[in-house]
Amino acid sequence: MAYETGIATSLTDLLDKIRLFAIDQGFTQNEFTTVNSEMTRLFMEKDTSDGGGLTFYFGITSTVNALATTTELSIRGATGHTPGVSVVSQPGAPSQSARMNYIGAGPYVAYHLFSDVAGDYVHCALEYSAGFFSHLVFGQLDKFGAYAGGHYCDAVALSNSPSNRSNYYSSYNRFLFDNLGTNASSFNGQVSANLELNIWRLFEGPTGSSGTFDAYGNGRGTLTARLLSKNLFTIF
């Protein structure tokens, strides 16, 4: 297993640390662009070892506005890469991003980056303030059966109220692969499985939606068989 820890001086520096660590795990950088004084974008891809021939594309955007009231990394999957356009406008991108938010502008206490032997996932655990942690993850599922895809992108979304942030299970927070918290509708995690088409699906609930088919299980309640995974993620 690959592991790295250190101190990130800013949100952009944290994104750069994630970028370099992912490159070391075999991910290819498609674009790393400073959009303006508030925003930086990273696009990457990888043909993961168990992706069934489906390339994993994703983008991460770091945002710190002028007053530092918005401090977040947002991540969204895609089915390809178009240079020079936003994460939202990438081919096959789902309708929402997962966000690691309210983490401040840095410097941070510590970051921890993990990957497996094959380098098929990258998990970031950030201690953004002493004793307070948040997470951003992307990679390849450990799957049941053989199918194309099985990639995922997700992050922890915290409440806008500091009093709720110390309670990981608060209904005002959204943890990994959860979409039942109050913040759920704005911060959907994603998983890709090429069962019908090459489509990124969103987590919506424990039973799914017959209208959109966007839910593949839920981490707060239970992960259903629709997720098609035996080991979705490891909590560090």
Secondary structure, 3 states (H helix, E strand, C coil): CEEEEECCCCHHHHHHHHHHHHHHCCCEEEEEEEEECCEEEEEEEECCCCCCCCCEEEEEEEEECCCCCCEEEEEEEECCCCCCCCCCCCCCCCCCCEEECCCCCCCCCEEEEEECCCCCEEEEEEEEECCEEEEEEEEECEECCCCCEEEEEEECECCCCHHHCCCCCCCCCECCCCCCCCCHHHCCCEEEECCCCCCEEECCCCCCCCCCCCCCCCCCCCCCHHHCEEECCCCC
